[in-house]
Amino acid sequence: MTHWTASDIPDQTGRTAIVTGANSGLGLVTATELARHGAQVVLAVRRPASGETAADGIRAAVPGAKLEVRTLDVASLASVRAFAAEIAAEYDSIDLLVNNAGAENLAGRRSTVDGFEFHLGTNMLGHFALTGLLLDTITRGAGPRVVSLSSITHKRAHLDFDDLQSEEHFDANRAYGASKLATTTFGIELDRRLRKAGSPIISTIAHPGLSRSNFIDSAWKDRSAAAQLLGRLFSAIATQPTEQGALNQLHAATAPGVHGGDFFGPGGRGERTGHVTRVAASKEAQDPTVGQRLWSAAEVLTGVAYL
């Protein structure tokens, strides 16, 4: 059986892609492969210096890569608005938006500059606002797509609309899972609304399974030394290479035959590792009532209304 790999990515020449969180991990692999296959890639990153370092690395691996580094902190609505305004002013169209940036398993409850619980604000609300503010520009793209990055943890999560910001009860794993459920629900609800509006944009979702990334070091830095050590041991033993995990979002972003609402993840046991395959979202993520309720809440929280 032939499995989909990065070599199967179609020619992306003439296409412009934005990848959030493109300076490391899954985002860096995604940006690199899109550039390798001819796309002009906007590396949307929180720290410009890290973005430039990443761009230099991509250019070393892909001579002639067409790259641009732009500042974007999805945990700040002001930054999201500024970035979207710059892109809309300077680009006639965007063909692909990969909502990849995220935060995972912070030790204690934190808030974004806008007062959102950090996981929810970074993983879902910032990308909700970004997608809406760029929607007209993406609509003018050729075969335009929006990819939302989910996680297998969304399947065990629940959205408590009475405590969406985890103000009454905070648990890091619970908050992360809920944020990824919100992201998955957003990707599916976005597909419903795009179809209803007759939009050419395809909304797809992907998750990387258990993939090695910089999350253990960056997201767990406030945890005990023993917890960090256990995290690194788990990462080494139970996860797959970042390059393999990133194939799921690359497939969602580029493969022919992808339809709106399609969800891709690893095909191995428990969707933890393995080759790219279509997977199913949780029942809660697919529930239209949940999707509508989350969408309404996101509009109120971000001040961005669309579709």
C-alpha positions in Angstrom: 0.0 0.0 0.0 1.3 3.4 -1.0 1.3 6.0 1.8 1.1 9.8 1.3 4.4 11.6 1.8 5.9 15.0 1.4 7.0 14.0 -2.1 3.3 13.8 -3.1 2.7 17.5 -2.4 1.5 19.0 -5.7 3.4 21.9 -7.3 2.6 25.0 -5.3 4.2 27.5 -7.6 2.2 30.7 -7.8 0.4 30.0 -4.5 0.8 32.2 -1.4 0.5 30.5 2.0 0.5 31.9 5.5 1.6 29.6 8.3 1.2 30.7 11.9 3.9 29.6 14.4 6.2 28.8 11.4 9.4 29.3 13.3 9.6 25.8 14.9 8.0 22.3 15.2 5.1 21.4 13.0 4.9 24.9 11.6 8.5 25.0 10.5 8.2 21.6 8.7 5.0 22.8 7.1 6.5 26.1 5.9 9.6 24.3 4.6 7.7 21.7 2.6 5.4 24.4 1.1 8.4 26.4 0.1 10.1 23.3 -1.3 7.2 22.8 -3.6 7.2 26.3 -4.9 4.8 28.3 -2.7 5.5 31.8 -1.5 5.3 31.4 2.3 4.6 34.0 4.9 6.1 32.9 8.2 3.7 34.5 10.8 5.6 34.4 14.1 5.6 36.0 17.5 9.3 36.8 17.6 10.8 38.2 14.3 14.3 37.1 15.2 13.2 33.5 15.6 11.3 33.8 12.3 14.4 35.1 10.5 16.5 32.2 11.9 13.8 29.8 10.7 13.8 31.5 7.3 17.5 31.2 7.0 17.3 27.5 7.8 14.6 27.0 5.1 16.7 28.9 2.6 19.6 26.6 3.4 17.5 23.5 2.8 15.5 25.0 -0.2 17.7 27.4 -2.2 15.5 30.0 -3.9 12.7 29.6 -1.3 10.3 32.5 -1.5 9.7 33.6 2.1 8.6 36.5 4.2 8.7 36.9 7.9 5.8 38.8 9.5 5.1 39.5 13.2 2.0 37.9 14.5 1.0 37.0 18.1 -2.3 35.1 18.0 -2.6 35.6 21.7 -3.1 39.3 21.1 -6.1 40.6 19.1 -4.3 43.9 18.5 -1.4 41.9 16.8 -3.9 39.8 14.9 -5.7 42.9 13.6 -2.4 44.6 12.6 -1.1 41.6 10.8 -4.4 41.0 8.9 -4.5 44.7 7.9 -0.9 44.5 6.5 -1.7 41.3 4.6 -4.9 42.7 3.2 -3.2 45.9 2.1 -0.2 44.2 0.5 -1.6 41.0 -1.0 -4.4 40.8 -3.6 -5.1 37.2 -2.5 -4.0 34.4 -0.2 -4.4 30.8 -1.3 -3.7 29.0 2.0 -3.9 29.8 5.7 -2.5 27.2 8.1 -3.7 28.0 11.6 -0.8 26.1 13.3 0.4 28.2 16.2 -0.6 27.1 19.7 0.1 26.7 23.4 0.0 23.5 25.3 -0.2 22.4 28.9 0.9 25.6 30.7 1.4 24.7 34.4 -0.9 27.4 35.9 -3.8 29.4 34.6 -2.6 32.4 32.5 -4.5 35.0 30.5 -3.7 36.6 27.2 -3.4 40.4 27.0 -7.1 40.4 26.1 -8.0 38.5 29.3 -8.7 35.1 27.6 -7.6 31.8 29.1 -4.2 31.3 27.4 -4.9 28.0 25.7 -8.3 29.1 24.3 -7.1 32.5 23.4 -4.0 31.2 21.5 -5.3 28.0 20.0 -8.8 29.1 18.9 -9.9 32.7 19.5 -6.8 34.3 17.9 -7.2 32.1 14.8 -10.9 32.6 14.7 -10.3 36.4 14.5 -7.4 36.0 12.0 -9.5 33.8 9.6 -12.4 36.3 9.7 -10.2 39.3 9.1 -8.5 37.6 6.2 -11.6 36.0 4.7 -12.0 38.4 1.8 -8.4 38.1 0.8 -8.5 34.3 1.0 -11.7 34.2 -1.0 -9.8 35.7 -3.9 -7.2 32.9 -3.8 -6.9 30.0 -6.2 -8.5 26.9 -4.7 -8.3 28.6 -1.3 -8.0 26.5 1.9 -8.0 27.1 5.7 -6.4 24.4 7.8 -7.1 24.3 11.6 -4.8 22.3 13.8 -6.6 19.9 16.1 -5.3 17.3 18.6 -6.4 13.8 19.6 -7.0 15.3 23.1 -10.1 17.0 21.7 -11.9 13.6 21.8 -11.8 13.5 25.6 -12.7 17.1 26.1 -15.9 19.0 26.7 -16.8 22.7 26.2 -18.3 24.1 29.4 -20.0 27.3 28.1 -20.7 28.3 31.7 -16.9 28.3 32.3 -15.4 28.6 28.9 -12.4 30.6 30.2 -11.7 28.1 33.0 -12.1 30.8 35.6 -14.0 28.6 38.1 -11.9 25.5 37.7 -8.5 25.3 35.9 -6.6 22.1 35.0 -3.9 22.5 32.4 -4.7 19.3 30.5 -8.4 20.0 30.6 -7.9 23.5 29.3 -5.7 22.4 26.5 -8.1 19.7 25.4 -11.0 22.1 25.5 -9.1 24.6 23.4 -8.4 21.9 20.8 -12.0 20.8 20.9 -12.9 24.5 20.3 -10.4 24.6 17.4 -11.9 21.4 15.8 -15.5 22.7 16.3 -14.4 26.0 14.7 -13.0 24.2 11.6 -16.2 22.2 11.2 -18.5 25.1 11.8 -16.5 27.2 9.4 -17.0 24.6 6.7 -20.8 24.7 7.3 -20.9 28.4 7.0 -18.6 28.6 3.9 -20.8 26.0 2.1 -24.0 27.9 3.0 -22.4 31.1 1.7 -21.3 29.4 -1.5 -17.7 30.3 -0.8 -14.8 28.8 -2.8 -12.8 28.3 0.4 -12.3 24.8 1.8 -12.1 24.5 5.6 -10.1 21.4 6.7 -8.8 20.1 10.0 -5.7 18.0 10.9 -4.0 16.7 13.9 -0.4 15.4 14.3 -1.0 12.5 16.7 1.8 12.3 19.2 4.6 14.1 17.5 7.9 15.4 18.7 8.1 19.2 18.9 9.4 22.0 21.1 6.3 21.8 23.4 7.9 19.8 26.1 10.7 22.4 26.6 8.7 25.5 26.0 5.3 24.7 27.4 6.5 22.7 30.4 9.3 25.0 31.4 7.4 26.0 34.6 7.0 22.4 35.7 9.3 20.5 38.0 12.6 19.1 36.7 11.2 15.6 37.3 8.0 16.4 35.2 10.1 17.8 32.4 12.4 14.7 32.4 9.3 12.4 32.3 7.9 14.5 29.4 11.1 14.2 27.4 11.3 10.4 28.1 7.7 10.0 26.9 8.4 12.1 23.8 11.4 10.0 22.9 9.6 6.7 23.4 6.0 7.2 22.4 6.0 9.9 19.7 6.7 10.1 16.0 9.0 12.5 14.2 7.7 16.0 13.7 8.1 15.6 10.0 5.6 12.7 10.1 3.1 14.5 12.2 3.2 17.6 9.9 2.2 15.5 6.9 -1.4 15.5 8.2 -1.7 19.3 7.9 0.3 19.3 4.7 -2.2 16.8 3.2 -5.1 18.9 4.4 -3.5 21.9 2.8 -2.4 20.6 -0.5 -3.7 17.1 -1.5 -6.1 16.8 -4.4 -9.5 15.5 -3.6 -9.8 17.1 -0.2 -13.2 18.4 0.7 -14.5 20.9 3.1 -14.8 19.4 6.6 -12.3 16.7 6.0 -10.2 15.8 9.0 -6.8 14.1 8.7 -4.6 12.4 11.3 -2.3 9.4 11.9 -3.8 6.0 11.0 -2.1 4.0 13.7 -3.5 2.8 17.0 -5.4 5.5 18.8 -4.3 7.9 16.0 -1.1 8.5 18.0 1.3 7.7 15.2 1.2 6.4 11.6 0.5 7.4 8.1 -2.0 10.1 7.0 -5.6 9.0 6.9 -9.1 10.5 7.2 -10.2 10.5 10.9 -13.4 11.4 12.7 -13.9 14.3 15.0 -15.7 13.8 18.3 -19.5 13.9 18.4 -19.4 17.2 20.3 -17.1 18.8 17.7 -19.6 17.7 15.0 -22.7 18.9 16.8 -24.1 21.9 14.9 -25.6 23.3 18.1 -22.2 23.3 19.8 -20.7 24.9 16.6 -23.3 27.7 16.5 -22.9 28.4 20.3 -19.1 28.5 20.1 -19.2 30.7 17.0 -21.5 33.2 18.8 -19.3 33.2 21.8 -16.1 33.8 19.7 -17.8 36.7 17.9 -18.6 38.4 21.2 -15.2 37.7 22.7 -13.1 38.8 19.7 -15.3 41.5 18.3 -14.9 39.8 14.9 -18.1 38.8 13.1 -18.2 37.0 9.7 -20.2 34.5 7.7 
